[in-house]
Each structure stands twice: as C-alpha cells, then as structure tokens.
Amino acid sequence: MSRDIKYLENKAKGLRKEIWEMVYNAQSGHIGGSFSIIETLVALYFDVMKYDPQNPKVPDRDRFVLSKGHTAPALYAVLAEAGFFPKEWLRDSFRKIDSKLQGHPDMKKTPGIDMTSGSLGIGLSAANGMALGGKAQGIEFNVYCMMGDGEIDEGQIWEAAATAAHYHLDNLIAFVDKNGLQNDGKTVNVKDLGNIADKWNAFGWYVQEIDGNNFNEIFDAVDKAKACKDKPSVIIQHTVKGKGLSFTEDVVVWHGKTPSNKEYIKGLEELS
C-alpha cells in the first residue's frame, strides 16, 4: 500500500502542537511520553485501524489500549483529529474536575476510549481480555496496546505476556515505547531489564525492534505483526522522549513538566 508519509509527518507535528497547548493551558500533564508515541498513534488511527467515530462502540472495531495512561494528551489529540469529539475539548476540558478529558483515559467519559487506564501495568491484561473475547465470539478485530519501557518493570505485564502466548492471541499487537527514560531517571538505572527482546521472545511472542518515530518502519512492523499467526506480537520501539522540540528531547524532567510562558512561546515557534 502506498502511504503519504509527508502528510502523516505533518499531521504528527500538528498534533504535537495540540498536545503542547493542551498541557500548557491545563498547567498539568505529560509531554515527554506523549511526544514519543505520536507517530505510532497517527499510523494506527489514520491508516491501520478500523473504527467509526460516529459509532465508537461498533462490535467489530479495532481496539486501542493506552496502558501508559499518563500520556493521554497524545490519545486525546488523535481522537479529536479523528472526529470522536470536538477539538475545543482539548483546551476547555483537559484535566478539569468532572470533565470529559481526565488526566488519564476514562472509558465512561470520553468517546473513543476503549479502556480506562492510569495504574501502570494493567493495560496488557485488559488487551488480553479483549483479544480473547473477540476469538470467543468469532468477531474479527485486532487489539493494539501501548506500554512504556518503565512500565514493563511491573510484574503484571509479564503475567499478561505469558497468558497472551498461552491463548495464542494473534489478534493482539503490543508496543513498548522504549525511550529510555521514566519519571525517576534512566530506565537502566531505575531497573535494568537487560535485553527485553529476548524476554518477550522467551514468553512466546513474535518480536520486532524498530525506530518508533519512523512511519515507514512502524507500518512495516505492523504489517508483519498482522501477518503473524498463532502467537501475539510485540513491537519494541526505539523512540526519543520529548521528540519534536529541541529543548524537550531526551530530557527526563519533561516526563511531567509543564511549560513556562517563555518555553510555551518557544515551543509554538518550533512547532509552527
């Protein structure tokens, strides 16, 4: 399939601007991890996944689980762009009490959210349940699950990995956003997991490693994962935390930092 990569790159840049403004307006939120996954979300929602924003609960839709729920700004920006809800919500609602766009995804409040998340480590188990349910009901759809590389320190991730392989969930495609940083510093210093590709292989998954900020590599990996039968797939994505702005890239403080007025203006200039 021929894809307009330049169009998608421009869309990703525009969505980074939406995220930047969203977090600045709320003076709360997570920029770094939102920026590192935006290419994958754009690829999924504007090329790969089947869904209907006017009918977000249609049974045979593909599902997406944002297990690293603190990066909700990226998902909200993509869902608004895809037509699930008005873009005005990004500025008026994000991180407001009782609003539609909570700090972490809430499936009861926000159209297009397939799974509530925020407590790290639970998303892959939920994705397992969706994938298993699809097979049990004979409904064909794929489930995509995004995890963080710091998040996979959680033990439940590996219980879920074993479960997915046991049930041969070839309708499940997981991503690990391997940007190398988490809230408390470098992932190798907080808890060094060694070669994580070997670990997923040992659990019985089809494993690929790619540049997670490169659309061509994302599409190639997803196509191969969809073609893989009888086992779940994981795509380990080497990304840059804070990707897209010169002063946020690979800087750990931008995991949860909000822009000052001066930083906000500088960021808008780079993203315009």
N, C-alpha and C positions, 0 to 999 in steps of 0.2 A: 504494500500500500504506500502511495506517495503522500508524504506529510509536509505541510508548510512549516518547517522548523522556525523560520524567521518570525512568522506570525505568532507561534507559540512562545518564542523568546520574548517578544514584545508584550504578549499577554502576561507572562510571568513578571516582567518589570512593572507593568501597571498594577498588578496585584500586590507586589511588594510596597508600592506607594500607598495602596489602600490599607495594608497592614500597619505601615508606619504612622499614617494619620489616625487609625483606629486606636493604637496603643497610646499615642500622644494625647489624643482627646480624652481618653479614659485615665491617663496617667497611671496605668497599670496594665500588665500583660507581658507576653514573652515574644521578643523579637527574634533572637538568635535561631532558635529551633524552628520558628515559623518560616524564616527565610531559607533555611537549608532544605526544606521539603517541598518548596513551592513548585519546582519543575515536575516532581512526581505527581502532585495533585492536579496540575494543569494537564499533564499527559493522560491521567486517568479520566478526569471529568470532561475533557474536551476532545477525547479521541477514543479511549478504550472502553469505558463503562457504558452500560445501557441503563437508562433511567428516564423518568418523565417528571420534570419539576412541577407540573400541574397535577400529578398524581403520584406523590412521593412514596406511597406505601404499596404500589403495584407489586404483586407477589413475585413475579419473575425478574425484578430489577436486580442488578448487581448491588452488593453491599460494600460499604467502606466503614472501617472501624479505626478511629484515631486513638490508638492506645495511649500515646503520649499526649494526653488531653490538654496539657497546658499550652500547646501550640494551636489552640482553637482559632486564633486570628487568621491563620492561613486557611483553615477549612471554611470559616465564615466568609472570607473574601471570595473564595472559589464558588461557594454555594450561591452567594448573591450574584456573582457574574453569570452563573448558570441559570439563574431565574427562579430559584427556590423562594426567595423573599426580596423585598426592596433593598437597594443599596443604602438607602437612608438609615436603615437599621444599624449599619456598621458604625455610624457616627453617633446615633441617638441612643442606642441600646446596649452597646458592648460594656459588660461589667457593671451595669446598673442593677440595683436591687429589684428583684422580681421581673426583670426584663426578659426579652426573647433570647438575647445572646449573653449567656452567662460566661463566667471566666473559663469554664470547662464545658465541653459539649453536653447538652441535656436533650435527650430524645423526646421528652414530653413538652418542651418549649419551642424547639427550633425545627422548622420544616427541613427535611433532607438529612437530619442526623439519625443514623441507624442504630447507634449505641451510645449511651451515656458513658463518659469516661473521666478520668482525672486521677483516681487512685492508681498509681503505676503498677503494671504487671498483669492487669485483669483483661486487657483487650484481646489478647490472643485466645484466651479461653472462651470469650464471647464469640469471637470469629469462628472458633471450632464449632460451637453450638449452631451457628447459622449455617455453616457448610454441611454439617451432619444433618440438620433439619431439611435442607434442600434435597439431599440424597434420599432421605427417608420418605419425603413427599413426592419424589420424582419430578421436582421442579429444577430446571437447568438455569443456574446463575453462578457467578463467581463472587467470592468474598475476598476483599483486599484489606489488609491490616498493616498499619504503620506503627512501628515501635521505635524507641530511641535506643542508642547504644548504652547509655547509662541505665535505662530502664531494664535492660536484659540482665542486670545484676539480680533482679527479683527472681526468687525460686519458682514462683508460679509459672513464669514464662517457660521454664524447662519441663514442668509437668504438662503444660499445654502442648509443647513440642512433641513430647512422647505420645500424647493422646492423638494428635493430628496424624502422626505417622501410623499409629496402630489402626486407625479407621481409614487409612488410605485417602485422605481428603485432598484429592487432586483438583478440587474446585476452590482451594484456599491458596492465595498468594500473599505472602508476608514480606514486609520491607523492614530492614534495620537501617535507620538513619545514623550512619557511622561518621559523625562529625568530630569525634574525639574529645568533646568537652561535655561536662554536665555541671549542675549547679555549684558543686563544691570544687571544681577544678578539672584537670585532665582525667579522662576515664581510666587511663592506665595507672594513675596514681591513686584514684579512689578505690578501684578494684580491677586489677589486671586480669581479664578473662582469656588472655592469650589469643590463639588463633580461633576466632569464633566460627569461621567457615568450617573448620574441622569438627567443631562441636555440633553444628547443625547437621553436617554430614553423618556424624555418628548417631544422631537421633533419627536418621532415615529420611531426611529431606533432600530435595533437589536444590542445589546451592549454586548461586551465581554471584560474582562480585563485579561491580560496575562503578563508573563515575556517576553519582546520583544527581549531579547538576547538568548532565548532558542528555538532551532529549533523545538523540539517536540511540544511545546506549540503554536508556530507560525503555524505549519501545522495543528494541531487540530483545532485551531480557524478559519483558512481559510476554512477548510473542512466544518465546521459548518456554516460559513457565506455563502458558495456557496449553501448549502442545504436549507438555509432560503428563503422563498418565500414571495412575496408581500410587502417587505419593504427593504430599504437599510441597510447595516451592517457597524458598526464601531468597530474596534479592538483597544482598548486603551492599548498601550504597555509600560509597566514599563521598562525603559532601563537606562543605565549608559552613560552619556555624556563622550566622550573620551574613551569609552570601548576598552580595549586591551593593553594599555600601563600603567604601574604603575604610571607614573607622569602626565598623562593627564586625568585620570578618575575622574569625578565629580569635575573638576576644571574649574570655569567659564571663566577664561582668555583664555582657549583653544577653546572657541567658534570661535574665529577668529585669534588666534595667529599662527605665523609660527615658525618652529623650528630653533634654532640657530645651528651652526655646531656641538657643543657638544651634544645638545639634539638630533640632527639628527642621530648621530652615536649611541647614547644610544638606541634610538628607533629602529634602524635597528637590533641591537643586540637582543632586546626583541622579535622582530617580525620574526627573522630568525630561 
